[in-house]
Amino acid sequence: MTNSIIPNGYSMMNIQTFIKRQRKLHGLNQAELARRAGVGLRFIRELEQGKPTLRMDKVNQVLQLFGKTLGPVDWRPKIEETVAHEEQKK
């Protein structure tokens, strides 16, 4: 799965891309990451493959190893930014 593109040119990295990159940056294989996070190897594989339904508590266990957690994110551009962007197109 590629990075998602959201309105007004903002981009957002997918969780599976983030996890895989962080795992490799820290020199971990999937089994080591699973052990450190306290989740199963199958869960890590499913997470990195982009399975659409995963337990949020387990995702957070993995993310917390890298100083992150799931939470609400503003993805819609503010009205002022949208108006300014549209005016630049003219």
N, C-alpha and C positions, 0 to 999 in steps of 0.2 A: 504494500500500500504506500502511496506517495504522501507527501505533506499536503494537508488540506489548505485550500485557499479560501479565505473568507473575504467579505466585502471590503472595498476601498483599498485593495492592495496589501492588506495585512496577511501574514502567513502564520500558521500555527503548526508546530511539530506534533505529529502523532505520538501517543504514549509509547507504542511499540517501537518506533524509531528512536525515541529518547532512551528507552531502556536498553535497547541493543547497543547503541552508541556508548552509553555509560558503562555497560558491562565490558565492552571491548577496551575502552579507555582505562579501565581499572584492571585489565588483564585477567578477567574472570571468564570461565566457560559457563555454560548454562547450569550445569550441576552445582558448581561452586556458588553461583548467584542464588540458586534455589535454597541451598543449605544455609547460607548467610541470612537470607530473608525469612527462613522458616516456612517455605512453601514447597510444593512438589515440583519436580523437574517438568512434569507434564504441564503444570500451570505456566511455568516460564516459557515453554515452547509455544503454548497457545497465546500467551501475551505477546510474544515477539512476532507471531504470525498474524496478529490482528483479529483474534476471535472477537466477535461483536458483543458477546455476553460473558462477562467475568465478574467475580465477586469484588466489589470495591474495597472491602477490608484487606483482601489479599493483594490487590493492586497497590494499596497504600503501604503495605509491608515492604514491598519491593521498592517503591518510590522513596520511602523514608531512608533507605540505605544511601541514596544520592541527595538527601536534603530536600526532598519534594513531597508534596501530598496532593491528592485530588481536591478540587474545590471549584466553586462557581467562577466563571471567567466572563468578563464583558467582551463580546465579540462583535456587537453591532456598533458601527461608527456613530459618533455623536452627530446630531443634526447639523451643527455648525461645520463640522469637518466634511460632511456630505455636500452641503451647499457650496463650500469653498472649492471642493473638488470639481463639482459640476460647473462652477463659474470658470475654472481654469481650462476646461475643455472648450469653452466658447472662443 
